[in-house]
Amino acid sequence: MSLTTGERFPNRLITTASPYLLQHAHNPVDWFPWGPEALDKAKREDKPILVSIGYSTCHWCHVMERESFEDDVVATLMNRHFINIKVDREERPDIDQLYMDAVQMISGSGGWPLNCFLTPDGRPFYGGTYFPPQPMGNRPSWSQVLQHLINLYREKRDVVESQADRLIQAVRDQQTRHFKDGSDGEPHNHALTRKSIDHIADQILEDRDKNFGGFGPAPKFPRTMSLEFLLAYSSYSGRRDATDHVLFSLEKMVRGGIYDQIGGGMSRYATDPAWLVPHFEKMLYDNAFLIDLLSKWCRLQPNPEFEQVVRDTIHWANLELSHPLGGFYSALDADSEGVEGKFYVWDIEEFTSLAGEHSELWSRYLDVTLDGNWEGAAILHRRWDDDTFAKDQDVDKQWLRHEWRNFRSTLFEARSSRVRPGLDDKIILSWNALMIDACLSAYRTFGDPGHLLRAHRAVGFIKQHMQNEDGSYLRIYAGGKAYQSAFLEDYAFLLRSLIHLLEINYTDEDWNEIHLLTDSTIETFYNPPIGAFRSSSADELQSMIIDTYDSALPSGNAIMVEVLDKVHALSGDNTYGHIAERLRMSISASVERFPSSFAQYAQSIMTSVFGHREIVVTGPDYKRDLSMLQARYLPGTLIIGSNQESHSALLRDRVIPGMTYLYLCCNQSCQLPVSSVEKLVQQL
């Protein structure tokens, strides 16, 4: 990379659309995007490859860029001896998973930035995460790592090749180890019983934090999938300890610093056990999970505090993460002006000045003290619910709520004048599908038509701007264009959201679209010998990637099990049920051993054990009864309605002119139709 008059020419990343790659477009490192140009050059010149993976709101990615990738001396070393490739993990989750698995095998841990060194044909032989510019503790400097690998590759090539062979084989084995290897299509002989579900619940509860909610020590991630399993489990089993922990955890989170008390929206995780100090980046998917879970809780038991958080978080997403044409952006950075959290924290003098005559009250309400609670500043959070606080302060709770709305607006307006955190304006198909689901969940619970309209706008954006003429989809929309073939998770999450829309408003046209898209997804991604879905339709990587575990997002395979169960019920075609059951059975032993890594599968297993339920409503008043049923918490239940015959097997021969009937079916067996929601609830 050359310099001219103190300014750097942009590298190849300048032609990309990814906000993360563009952040590195003026580094002196001669970065390539992932693709044939870089891979062919590595083979032609017989150079090792550095794949450096991150995302635009990653704090330590920014740090390593400033410390190393913007350093001319370091860049010269990298450019001379390596083919350097930058990857946005949100664009290419398959590349990220392959090399993350390798780095975890090498070092026992992973994270971002992820830096993995490959042979010219793409096999990993060394890797790590963040490396400092100078040695720190037991961690070598980035320059030391580079020099060591340069010498190793040049002088001990046989060692590099041997390590790469062992490592890529270990990664390949890792990808398939949870699934039966064989073409007979028979599921594992592993019985699924109520005892299995109790065991899974006990293991998840064993890891609960009884002091602050959630699970495990710091750093504390919301782990909403585990909480959702417990909520559904409590509905089936009546276990109060499961219900209580979900409620306790949600209260602690939405009152903590991890939740933005002023603007709405939850940060990715907390750095302390009490949810006080967040890692301030806000991701679309975390907030989709929060909206969905709070909405489901409110179906089980009304909760005004949770309802307000749902409304505020959807409002935040509409305000700060919405494309004008209807899609949702990906994330907000943790940093502003190069400082983590600067946009969100408060100086005591500014806060009390804004609070005026009620400064003592609001300081207690939001835990604002002279010394601050984080690096001399205040992270706003609430220790109590409003009723308890009003009683403690001897004020009327209605007055408190009214005044809090006013003061919150004052704080919001004052904060809005600050330099805002960076926006990752990529629109990711799977993340948008999750937010569509969240809006639909809120609509089902609260009946606000604005939530349904917002979901429809996002679906419309996806179909207009991210769908090819042949019906296939693209994963990313950025820079005014869509690109990158969609992955399994994109199709699985989209299918689930389309089914949820179908439950709200059934049409044959929408059902036919879902049916065709399901068939296309099976054809593109399903691997019969393994009995699971591949993450990608491409074969460019050194290992097939199977999206097995729940991580920040649920496993694409786990969501496909849920989708296939519902398509089986809607179509009456056992082919879908057989694929779902084989996958569910093959993974079940792993779910029972490691439920926190397979919480989404655990929900599917629980549905299978307690019975797949379908509720069908037909007749002139079906919309009334349908909305009443959808406002109830009925996990694992498909609910659809119509006033006319349709292509779906569930609606066939069930529409009687002039009569409204409700049908309850469980495991391919139906009870006699009833004429009211009350009577159907008795059948449940």
N, C-alpha and C positions, 0 to 999 in steps of 0.2 A: 504493500500500500504506500503510495507516495504522498508527500505533503507539498503544498504550494502556498506561499505567502501566508503561512500560519493557519491555513484552513485545510481541512481534510476533504478529499474527494469522497463521495459516497461509495460504499461497497455494493455488492450485488443485491443486498437486502432492500435497497431503495426501490426496487421494482415490485416488491411484495405488498400485500394489503394488510397483513397482520400487525396490529399495534405493537406487539412485543418485538417482532423482527425489525420493524421500523425504528424502534428505540435504539437498535444496534447498527443502524444503517450508516452512521458516520464514525463508527469505531475504526481505528487503524488496522484491526484484524480483518483479514480478507475473507469475510464470512460468505458462505454459500447458503442458500436455502436447500432443504433436502430435495434431491432430485437427480436425474441422470447425469447432469453436468458434473456435479461434485463426485458422484460415485464412480463415474467413468474415469475422471481425472486421477482419483486415488489408485485405481487399478493400473492405469497407464504409467503413472510415475512411481508406483509401488510405495506409496506413502501411507502411514497410519492416518486414521480419521479421528478427529475429535468431534463428537456430537455433544453440543451444549444445549440443554433443554430447560425451559422456564416458561413464565407467563407474565403478562404485562403488569400485574399488580403484585408481583412477588418482591418483597422487601429485600431479601438477601440476594436476589438476582440483580437488583439495582446496585447493591453494595459491591458485588464482585465485578460488575461492569465498570464502576467508577475506579476501583482499586487496580484492576488488572487489564480488562479489555480495552480501556482507554489509554493504557500505558504504551508508548511507542516502542520501548525496548522489549517488553513482553510480547507485543504484537509481532515484532520482527522475528522473534524466536518461534512463535506459533506459525507464522506465514511460511517460514523457511522449511519447517520440518513436518507440518501437518496439513491435511485438508480439513478446514474448519467449517463445520456445519451448525447453523442455529436452527432450532426447532421450537415452535410454539406448541406446548403440550396440549393445549386446548384445540388446536387444529389437528394434531396427529396423536391421539391417545394411544394408538397402536405402537408407534415408535417409542413413546414415553414408557409404556408398559414393558416392552421388551428390554429396554436398557435399564429401567428401574429394577426389574427382577434381577438383572445381572449385577448391578451395583449392590443390591441388598445381599446377594450371595457373597460378594467380595468383602463387604464391610460390615454386614449385619444391620445396616440401617439405610434409609434413603431420604429423599427430600429434594427440594429445589433451591438453588440451581442444581441440576443434575449434569455432571460432566463425565462422559463415558468415552473411552478410547477403543477404537476398533481396528481390526485388520482391514486391508483394502477391500475385502469382499464383505465386510460388515459384521464380522464376529467380534464380540466384545472381549477384551483381555484385561482391562483395568478401568476403574472409575471411582467416583466419589461425589460429594455434593459441593459445599462451599469450601474453597481454599483461600486463605488470607494472603496478602502480598508479602508478608514476613512470617517466618515460623511462629506458631502460637501454641504453647503447650505441647501436646503430642501430634499436632497437625502441621505437616510441612507446608511451606509456601507454594504458591502456584508455580513459580519459576522452578523450584526444586522438583516438583512433580514432572513438569515438562522435560527438564534436563535428564532426569532419571529414565523416563520413558524413551527419550531420544536415544540414549546409550543402550538401553535394553533392546530396543527394536533393531539397532544397528549391529550390536555385538552378540546378542543372544536371541537371534530370530527364532531358533528352534524352541526356546522357552516360551516366547510369545505365542507361537503357533499351537503348542501343546496346551497352554492355558486357555487359549481361545476355543480349541476343540472341546475341552472339558466343560468350559463355562456355557457354551451354546447348547451342548447336549443336556446340561443340567436345567437350562431354561426351557428347552423343549419338553423335558420330562415334567417340569413344574406345570406347564400349561395343561397337561392332560391327566395329571395324577389323581384328580378328583372324579374322573369319569371312567367308565368301563371301556377297555380297549377291545373291540370286537365288532363284527358286523351282524351279529344275530339279532340285535335290536331288543334283547331281553333286559329288563331292569335288574339291578342288584337285588339279591334276596335279603332285603332289610325291611323288617316290619315297621310300619308307622302306626303308632298307637297314641292314645291319650297320655300314656306314661312318657312317651317321647317328647310330647309338647310340654308337659310339666317339667321334664328334665331341662329342656332348652330355657324355659322361663326361669327356673331356679338358677341356672348358670348366669343368665343375664343379670338377674337381681343380685347375685353374689358380688358382682362388680360395682354395685351402685354406691354412690357417695351419699351417705345418710346425713351428712352435715350441710352440703351445699347442692345436692341434686346432681343429676347426670351420672356419669360413670368415670371411675378411676381418678388418678391424680392429674396435676397440670402437666402439659397443656391440656385444657379441657375443650374438646370438640362437642358440639350439640348432640351428636349421635341420635338424630331424630328417628332413624330407621329402627333402632332398638326400642326407643320409647313407643313408636307406633306398634311394634309387635306386642309390647306389654299392654297397650291400650286395647288392642283386639283380643289379646289373651284374657284380659280381665272381663271382657264382654262375654266371652264363651264360658269362662270358668267361675266367675264371681270372686276371684282372688282380690281382696281389698289391698293387699300390700303392693300388687302391681299397679292398680289404679292410683293409689296414694303416691307412689313414686313418680308416676307420670305427672300428676298435678303439681307435686312439690318441685320437680325439675323445671317444668314450664314456668312456674311462678318465679323461681330463682333466676332463670335466664331472662325473662322479659322485664324483670326489675333490676337486672344487673347492668354493669357497664358494657357487656357484650352487645346489649341492645341499645340503640341510639334513642335515648329518652326524648330528644328534641325533634329529630327529623324522621324517626322510624327506620326500620331496617336493622338486621343483625349482622355483626361481624363474623368472620370465619371461625375464630376460636378465641378462647381466653387463655392468657398466659399464667393465670393463677387458679387455684381450685374454687374460688368463690365467685367466678364469673365477673370480677371487677375490671380487670385490665385486659382489654381485647387486643388481638392483632387486628388493626383497624380496617383492613380491607373488607369490603362487602361484596359477596358473590351472589349472583342471581339465584343459583340453585339452592344455597343455604336458606335464603328467604322464601323460596317456593316451598321447601320442606316445612319451614316454620308456619307459614300460612295454612298449609294443608293440615298439619297436625293440630294446630289450635282450632281450626274449623271443625275437625272431627271431634275434638273434645267437647266443643259447644253443642254438637249434635247429641252427645251422650248426656251432657249436663250444661245448661246455659251458664255463661260466665261473662259478664259485661267487660271485665278487664281484658280478657282474651279477645273478645269481639273487637274492642277498640284497637288492640295491637294488630289484628288482621287488617282492619280498615286503614290504619296508619301505614302498615308495611306495603299494602297494595298501592296506596297513594304515593309512597316514596318511590316505588318501582315505576309508577306512571310518570312521576316528576323527573326522576334522575336516570332511569335506565330505559327510556322508551324512545324508539325510533319514530319519527313523524308518521311513517306509513304503517306502524303497528307492531313491529317486532320488538324484542327486548334485548338491550345491550347486555354485556357479560358481567362487568364488575366495576367497582370503584377502588382506586389505589388506597393503600394505607397511608401514604406519604402526601404531604403538600409542602411546597417550598423545601423539599428534601428532608423533611422531618416527619417521622412517623407520628400519626395522631394529632398533629398540630391543629388541623381543622376542627377537631372535636372537643378538645380539652379547654378548661376555663381557668383564667386567672381570678383570684378571689376579689380583687378590686373591681374588675369589669363586671363580674357576676353581681356583687352587692350593689353596684351602681345601677344596674338594670333592675334589680329587685326592689330598690327604693325602700319604702316604709315596711315592706314585708320581707326584708332581706333575711331576718333571723328565721322566719318560718320556712322560706324556700331553701335556705342553707341546710336546715335540718332535713327537709324533705328529700333533698338531692345529695346529701352528705358532702357539702362544701365547707371546708375548714381552712383555717389560716395557713396550715402547713401543707395542705393538699393531700391527696391520696395516691398520687403518682408523679414522681419526679418534680415535686413542688407545685403541680397543677391539680385541678380537680377533674376527675372523670365522673360525670353525673350518673347517679344510680339511686334506686329507691330501696330502702330496707323493709318497708311495710306496704301493705295494701292501703288504699285510701281510707277505708273505714277505720282501720286500726290507727292510722296516723291522725285522722280527724279527732278521734276519741282521745288520743294521747295529748293532742294540742288544744283540746277543748274548743274545737271549732265545728261548725255545721258542715257535714260532708258534702252537701250539695253546693254550699258556698265554696268549699275547697276545690271541688271539681271545676266549677265555673271560673274561679280565679286562676287555677292551674292552666286551663285552656288559654286564657289571656296572656299569662306570663310565658307560657311555652311559645306562643306566637312572637312575643317580644324577643326571646332568646333566639328563635329561629331566624328572625329578621336580622338581628345583630350578627349572627354567625354567617349569614349569607354574604356578607361583605368581605369575608376572608377569602384567601386564595384557596380554590377548591382542589380536592384530590383529583388525580388523573383518572380519566374515564377510558376503559377498554370498550370500544364501540363495536367490537365483533358481535355478530348475532349468530349464536350457535344453535343448531336445530334441536339437539337433545335438551339443552337447558331451557329453550323456549317451550318445548313440550311440557317440561316440569312446571313452568310458570303458568301455562295454560291449565294444567291439572289443578294448580293451586287456586286459580281464579274460579274454576268450576266448582271446586270443593267449597269455597267461600259462598258461591251462589247457592249451592244446594242447602247450606246451613242457614244463611241469613236472608236469602231471597232478593238480594240487591241486584237489579237488572244490569247495573253498571259493571258488575263483575263478569256477568255472562257476555256482555258486549265486548269487554276487554279481551276475553278469551277468543271470541270470534275474530276480532281484529288481528290478533297474533296468528291464528290459523290462516286467515286470509293472506297475511304477509308471506307466510311460509309457502303456501300454494302458488302465489303469484311470482315470488322472487327466488325461491329455492327449489323449485320442482322442474325437472327436465320434461321435454315433450313426451318421452316414453314412460312417464309416471315415476321414474326414480328421483331421488332427492340429492341435494348437495348439502354439505354439513355447515359451511361457513358463508356468511354474507358480511363483507367488509369492503370499504373503498368503493361502494356503489356497484359491487358485483358479487355473485355467488360462485363458490369454487370448492373443490375437494369433495370427492364422492363420500356420501354419508356412510357411517359405520353402523354396526349392529345396534349400539345404544341409541342412535338417532332414530332408526326405524322402530325399535321396541318402545321407546318413550312416546314417539309420535302415535303409534298404534294405540297405546293405552289411552292417550288423551282423546283420540278420535272415538274410541269406545265410550269414554265418559261423556263426550258430547252426544253420542248416539243415545245414551241413557236419558239424557235431558230432552232430546227431540229426535225421535226415530224417524228416518226416511229410508226407503229402499235404496235410493241413490247413494246415501252415505254408507249403508251397510254393504252394498256391492263394492264400494271403494275400499272399505276395510278388508273385505274378503280377498279382493285381488292383491292388495298390498301385503297381506299376511302370506299369501302364496308366494309372492315375489321374494319376500324376506326369507322364507324357508328355502327357496330355490337358490338364493344368492349366498346365504350364510350357513345353512345347516350342514353339518358333517355327520352323516349316518354312522360311519364306523366308530366314532367317538360318542355320538349321541348328544352332542352339544353344538351350539352356534359359534362360529368363528367371529372375531371382532371385525375383520376386514374382508372384503371380497378380493383384495389384491394379494399377490404372492411375492412381493418384492423384498420382504424381510427374511432373515435367516431362520426364523421360527414362526410357525402358525401361532397367532395370538388368540386366546380364548378368554373372554371377559368373565372371570369366575367369581371374584370376590366383590363384596360391597366395600367401597372405599369412600371417597367424598360423594360419589354417586352410586346408586344401586347397580348391581351387576346387570348387564344387558340380558344375559341368560335368565336371570331370576325374573326380570320383567317379562321376558318372552313366555315363561311358564304361565304367568298370570294372563297374558294376552291369549295364549293358546287355549287355556281353560274356557275363556269367555267366547272365543270364536267357535270352539267345540259346541258350546251351549247354543249359540246363535245359529249355527249351521246344521247341527245334528250330525256332522261328519266326524266319526271316531278317529280319523287320521290325526287330527289336531290333538285330541285327548291322549293318544298313544305317545306322541312326541313329548308332550308336557309331562306325562307320568314317568316316562323313561328318564327324563332329565331330573325330575324331582326325586325319584328313587335313587338314582346314581349319586346324587349329591348329598343325600340325607344323612349318611354316616358322618360326613365332614361337618354338616350343620350341627349335629348333636355334639360334636367335639369342640367346635369353635363357633358358637352361635353369634358372637359379636361381629364376626367377619362375614356372616351369611344371614343377617337379620331379614333381608328381603325374601330369600328362599324360605326362611322359617315361617313367614306369614303364609306362603303358598302351601307349605306342608301342613300348617295348622288348618287352613281352609279344607284341605283334602281329608284330614282326620275328622273334623267336625261336620264335613259335608258341603259340597258345592251347592249353593242355593241360587235359584232364579225366581224372581217375582215378575209376573206379567200382568199388566193392567190394560184392559180393553173396554171400549164403549164410549158413549158420549161424554162422560165425566172423567175420562182417564187422566186428563192433565191435572185436575184437582187432586185426585188420589195419588197420582205419581209424585207430585211435589211434596205431599204429606209424607210419603214413604221415604223419599230421598232426603228429607230433613231429619230422619231418624238415623242413629248410628247402627248400621247393619254390616259389619265387616264381612268380606268374602262373599258378598251378595250382588248378583247382576240384576238390575231393575230396569225394565223397559216397558213402554206403553205405546198404544196406537189405537186408532178408531177404524182401521181398515186392514184387510188381509195384506200380507206382505210376503217377501221372499224368505224371511227368517223362519226357521223351524219352530222357534219359540212362539211366534204369533200365528202360525198356521192353524186354521180351524178353531180359533178361539175368539173371533169377533162375531158377536151375536147382535144383530141390528136392534138398536134402542135399549140395550141392556149394558150396564157397566159391571164387569166381573174382574175379580182379582184371583190369580192363580199362583200357588206356591209349589215349587218343585225342588227336590233335593236328591242329588245323585241319580238322575234320570227316572225319578219317581215323583208323580204329582198328586197333590191332594185335591179334593173336590173344590171347585171354584166357590168364592164367597162374594158378597155384594158390598162389603165395606172394609175400610182399613182396619177398623177395630177387630173385626172377625179374623182378618188375616194375621194380625198381631197375635191373636190367641193361638193360631196355628203355629206361629214361630215359637 
